Amino acid sequence: MKERYDVIVVGAGPAGSIAAKTAAEKGLDVLLIEKRQEIGAPVRCAEGVSKEFLRKHVEIDKRWVCADVNGSRVYAPDGTKVEMAEKLSGKEVGFVLERKIFDRALAELAAKAGAEVRVRTRATGLVLEDGFVKGIRLMHLGKEYEVRADIIIGADGVESKVGRWAGIDTSLKPADIETCVQYLVAGVDIDQECCEFYLGNEIAPGGYVWVFPKGEGKANVGIGILGSKGGKFKPRPVDYLNKFVEKHFPEGKIVEMVFGGVPVSGNIEKFTANGLMLIGDAARQADPITGGGILNGMDAGKMAGEAAYKAISAGDVSEEKLEELYEKRWKTGIGKKIDTNLIVKNCFVSLSDEDLNSLAHSVEDVKFESMRLLDLLYALFKANRKLLWELHVLFKDIAVEAAKNRL
């Protein structure tokens, strides 16, 4: 391992690998590190992504696509089914990936672009001098290293330490995080071309259960529960999931199990510092409604890689420069959508099962194939103004956007 690089990326998930790839393609000397011995494992998400958004970043390789889905079904607590076409289903519906292969492929793309990739390499601290991040302390195969760099990019997930070491407040309240459990279940008879979502406070308080096909009679069956909905004397997420699996897939066989946390807090106040940027779950860039973060992380990784090149080329890696090149770009684009979705999330998690049933009944006859997400939200608001009054702050924007979409 060299003593100096232009950029060091901490974390080889989709966000980190795209950041490393982008920076290396620009000609920067890049080190990408991953604390685990195997990139992509353990899997800690439902593995669903939008085909359209994924194609923005990579050429699709069938080796890491388990299922090609064309829509989704959302079930209200009383069983009312709302069917949505793929384009309306959001960034989490389209392809169901094999993340173990997908993440490794992205790291390989970063390596082909010129980045040096090191696994079993853990960040243990930052090198701070005169208010700037000047490098990082690493542990690799039992040996300690101090490696210098112009810019550190933290892509170390929801439990990120890199941001905290730089003085960035990445703390999460219980209402800001979903506690998740997922099983890979074999021997299930499901529609392999559709993702399913189940809502209800008796099913998944403040969250939902998902069923994503994985091909060959397998499915990812998982649950996310809002931290503020749990408690010492309440069932655990795994208890809710076991109850769901026993009811819906009594003959299914659980062959894998993963646990994790997903940030649903919306944009944090800062995710840049002198010589440092945070991306992906480390920057809390997941969708507050769905918890999906793969594509947002990849978008952020690309922005951060480009910002690193421009800042280093200008000889200015200050917080002000990185904020200008990366943070403001994010917050005026994707960040605005995240702010909107946070308002929607906070409204919906307060609804009772009767409220959710009422919403589902109000759109049973809507033709979703011809609608977009904002059109759906607008239709729900019009039919349930009293119930969804908290969304009135979005009313003008939704109405204007919906009108544009109909033109």
TAHU-V71904 format. One record per pair of residues at least 4 apart in sequence whose C-alpha atoms are under 7 Angstrom apart, sorted by the first residue. I is the first residue (numbers start at 1). J is the second residue. Records with the same first field share a line. If there is no record, write none. Layout:
I=J  J
This chain:
3=147  148
4=147  148  149
5=29  30  31  148  149
6=28  29  30  149  150  151
7=29  30  31  149  150  151  152
8=30  31  32  149  151  152  153
9=16  20  31  32  33  152  153  154  155
10=16  32  33  34  153  154  155  156
11=16  33  34  154  155  156
12=16  17  32  33  34  39  107
13=17  40  103
14=18  103  106  294  297  298
15=19  155  279  280  297  298  300  301
16=20  155  301
17=21  106  107  110
18=22  106  110  298  301  302
19=23  301  302  304  305
20=24  30  32  110  115  305
21=25  109  110  113  115
22=26  302  305  306
23=27  28  305  306  308  309
24=28  29  30  113  114  115
25=113
26=309
28=309
29=115
30=115  116
31=115  116  117
32=115  116  117  118
33=117  118  119  121
34=118  119  120  121  122
35=119  120  121  122
36=119  120
37=119  120
38=119
39=103  104
40=99  100  101  103  104
41=100
43=99  100  258
44=258  259  260
46=220
47=96  97  98  99
48=92  93  94  95  96  97
49=54  91  92  93  94  95  96
50=54  91  92  93  94  95
51=55  94  95
53=295
54=58  295
55=59  60
64=97  98  101  102
65=95  96  97  98
66=96  97  98  214  215
67=95  96  192  213  214  215
68=94  95  96  193
69=93  94  95  192  193  194
70=85  86  94  193  194
71=84  85  86  89  93  194  195
72=83  84  85  86  89  194  195  196
73=81  82  83  84  195  196  197
74=81  82  83  196  197  198
75=79  80  81  82  197  198  199
76=80  81  198  199  200  356  357  360
77=199  200  353  357
78=357
80=360
82=360  364
84=88  89  368  369
85=89  368  369
86=93  94
88=371  372  373
89=93
92=292
93=195
96=214
97=102
98=102
99=103
100=104
101=105
102=106
103=107
104=108
105=109
106=110
107=111
108=112
109=113
110=114  115
111=115  116  117
120=140  141
121=138  139  140
122=138  139  140
123=136  137  138  139
124=137  138  139
125=136  137  165
126=133  135  136  137  165
127=133  134  135  136  137
128=132  133  134
129=133  134
132=274  275
133=274  275  276
134=148  149  150  275
135=147  148  149
136=146  147  148
137=145  146  147
138=144  145  146
139=143  144  145
140=144
150=275
151=275  276  308
152=275  276  277
153=276  277  278
154=162  163  277  278  279  282
155=278  279  280  282
156=160  282
157=280  281  282
158=261  262  263  281  282
160=282
161=165
162=166
163=167  168  170  278
164=168  169  170
166=273
168=270  271
172=176  177
174=227  228
175=226  227  228
176=263  264  265
177=226  227  261  262  263  264  265
178=224  225  226  227  261  262  263  264
179=224  225  226  227  260  261  262
180=223  224  225  237  259  260  261
181=222  223  224  237  238  258  259  260
182=220  221  222  223  257  258  259
183=220  221  222  254  256  257  258
184=218  219  220  221  254  255  256  257
185=218  219  220  221  252  253  254  255
186=217  218  219  252  253  254  255
187=217  218  251  252  253
188=217  218  249  252
189=217
192=213  215
195=211  212  213
196=210  211  212
197=208  209  210  211
198=208  209  210
199=203  204  208  209
200=204  205  353
201=205  206  353
203=240
204=208  209  223  224  225  240
205=225  226  229
206=225  226  229  349
207=224  225  226
208=223  224
209=222  223  224
210=221  222  223
211=219  220  221  222
212=219  220  221
213=218  219  220
214=218  219  220
222=241
223=237  241
225=229  237
230=234
235=239  240
236=240
237=241
238=242
239=243
240=244
241=245
242=246
243=247
244=248
245=249  250
246=250
262=291
263=281  284  286  291
264=286  287  288  291
265=284  288
266=284  285  288  338  339  342
267=284  285  335  338  339
268=283  284
271=277  278  283  327
272=276  277  278  319  322  323  327
273=277  319
274=317  318  319
275=317  318  319
278=282  283
279=283  297  300  301
280=284  285  293  296  297  300
281=285  286
285=293  296  297
286=291  292  293  296
287=291  292  293  338
288=338  341  342  345
289=341  342  345
293=297
294=298
295=299
296=300
297=301
298=302
299=303
300=304
301=305
302=306
303=307  326
304=308  326
305=309
306=310
307=311  322  325  326
308=312
309=313
310=314
311=315  316  317  321  322
312=316  317
316=321
317=321  322
318=322
319=323
320=324
321=325
322=326  327
323=327  328
324=328
325=329
326=330
327=331
328=332
329=333
330=334  335
331=335  336
332=336
334=338
335=339
336=340
337=341
338=342
339=343
340=344
341=345
342=346
343=347
344=348  391
345=349
346=350
347=390
351=355  356
352=356
353=357
354=358
355=359
356=360
357=361
358=362
359=363  380
360=364
362=383
371=375  376
372=376
373=377
374=378  398  402
375=379  402
376=380
377=381
378=382  398  399
379=383
380=384
381=385  388
384=388
385=389
391=395
394=398
395=399
396=400
397=401
398=402
399=403
400=404
401=405
402=406
403=407
